[in-house]
Amino acid sequence: MLHNGYSCHCSMVTGFEEDKNFHVVLNSVIAGRYHVTEYLGSAAFSEAIQAHDLHTGVDVCTKIIKNNKDFFDQSLDEIKLLKYVNKHDPGDKYHILRLYDYFYYRSITIQCLEALQYLHNLGLIHCDLKPENILVKSYSRCEVKVIDLGSSCFETDHLCSYVQSRSYCAPEVILGLSYDKKIDIWSLGCILAELCTGNVSIIYSFQT
């Protein structure tokens, strides 16, 4: 099982640590399903743990990919190869590793999109979506909350020109043009790019 480890189950994690890798904690639960029972070892771009699938009762070996884009891309290639090999050996005759499951935290994206859809359906624009305004409600269940409606407004309001944080600011806002709820989607895209690369994607230089 492959897992791209970005989140962490440590209660004191703030998200601003230099080390962005997933930290294995014995007896913690990953993704609300895999109970960590033993640390098995590490390699150049991954760690291996034994976990118990709480849904099926099966013990699995979980491979946790370090939070690096090149390593992540390599893991996706490995998933494709394992799928291909397993497909041609349905009876597990040739003693090759079986891919039991794989996942990464797409659910964070889905939850943010659901939150934005809810606000947008109410006619609201969040106007300040950034990593600091997405809080982790539960590490084990990978649940988040979108917070801080202090800059939010209705689409029908007289729109303020000073909205959004710089690195998550949509082009139309920077140019002083009219804007709508699509600026929230731009901000979310910037956040997702940052999650994938570990770096702020856009750095604006404002001159006064």
N, C-alpha and C positions, 0 to 999 in steps of 0.2 A: 504494500500500500504506500503510495506516495503522497506527501503532504508538503505544501509550500508554507513554511512556518514564518508568519509575520507577527501574529499576535503572541501574547505571553500570558500565562496563567498566574504570574506572581502578583500578589495584591498590591505591592508597592510600585509597580511599573507605572510610569507617567507617560511614556511615548517619546520622551526627549532624551533617552539614554543613547550613548554613542553606539552601543551594541544593539542592533535591531533584529538579531536572530531570535528564533523561538527557543525558550529555555525549558528544558524538560524538568518536570516536577513529578516525582513518584506519587502515585495515588490521585493525581489530578485526572480530569476527564477532558479529552479533546473533542471539540465539536459536539458536545452533548452525547457522545456515543462511545468513544474509545478510552477505557480506563487504563492508565499507564501503570504497568506492574513491574517493569524491569528496564534498566538502561543497558543496552547491549554493546554499544561502541560508537566510534565516529570515524569518518573518512574525510577526504579533502573538501568535499562540498556537501556533506550530509551527516546526519546522525541516525542511529537505529535504536528503536525501543521495542519492547514487547508490550502489547496492549490486549485488553479483553474487550471484545465487541459486546456492549451491553444489550444490543438489539438481537443478536443471534446466538450469543454465548460462545462464540468462536474466539480462540486466541490467535492474534495476528502479529506479524512483524511490521512495524511502521517505520518507513524511511522519511525522515524530516529533512527537507532541502534547506540549506542555508539561504538567507535573504540576500540574494545577489541575482541580478537579471540574467547573467550568463548561465549560472547554475540552474535557475528556474527554466530557462529555455532548453537546457540540456535534459532536465527532468521531463519536460513535455515530449522530447524525442524518445526518451526511454519508455514513457507510457505508450507511445505509438508502436514501438518495437515489441513491447510485451503483449500488447493487444494482438498484434499480427502473429507472434509466435504461439500464443495461447489459442488463438482461433484455429490454427492448423494442428493443434494437439488437444482436441476437446476431452480426450480420455486421460490426460495427464500421463502419457506413456513414456515421455522422453526426459522426465526429471528436470524440467525447466521451471523456474520460479513462476508461480501463478499470481497474476494481478488481481487482488481481492477487491480493492477499492482505491480511489484517489480523489483528492479534493484540495481546494484552496479556498480562501475566505471570500468567495463570490457573494456570500449572504450579506456581507457588509454593504456591498454595492446595491443589492436588491432592497435592503432595508432603507437605505438613503433615498433610493428612487421612489419607494413607496411613501416615504415621508414627504418628499417634494411633490409627488402627485397629489397627495392629500391637501397640502397647502395650496397648490396651484388650482385644484378643483374648488377651493374656497375663495379663489380670486386673489390669493396672497403671493407675494414674492419674498423669499427669505432674505435675500440681499447680502448675506455675509456668511456663506457656507465656506468653511475651512476646517482643517483637521482639529483645531482647538474647540470647534463647535460640534464635534461628533464624539460623544462620550461612550465608553464601554459600560453597558449595564451588567453584562455577565460574560466573563471570559470563557467559562466552560460551555455555554450555549451560543457563544459568539453573537451576542445581542448588543445593539447600539441604540443610542438616543440622539436625535438631532436637537440641539439646544440653541438658545440665544435668539429670540425674535426681536431684540432691541432695535435692529435696523430694518425690520420687515415693514412692508407696506402693501396696501391693496393696489392692484393694477390700475384702478380708476383714480387713485390719489394723484396729487401733484408730485411727481417723482423727484426725489432729491438727487443731485448730481454727485454727492459724496457718499457712495455706497461701495461695499465689497472691500476686502483686504487686498493689498497690491498684487501678491503673487497668484491670486485667484480671481482677478478682476477681468471681466469680459471686455473685448475690444471696444464695443459700443459705449461702455461706461467711460473708458479711458479717453475716447474721442469726444465725449460730451454729447453723444447722440441719445435719442430716445431709446428706451430699453423695455423689456418685458420679462416674463418668467424664464425665458431661455438663458438668462444670465446665471441662474442657479445651476443649470445643466453644465454650463461652461466651468463653473467653479468645481463641480463634482468631477468633471473630466480631469481638471488639474490635480485634484486630490488623488484620483486613481493612478495617474501617471507618477505621482510622488510615491505612492504605495509600491508600484512596480519597480521603480528605479532607486528609491531611497533618497532622491534629491528633489529639491524644489525645481519644477520644470521651467517656470517663467519668472524671471527677475526683471522688473521694470525699473528704469531709471527716470525719475521725475525731476525736471529742472524748473526752478522758480525764477 
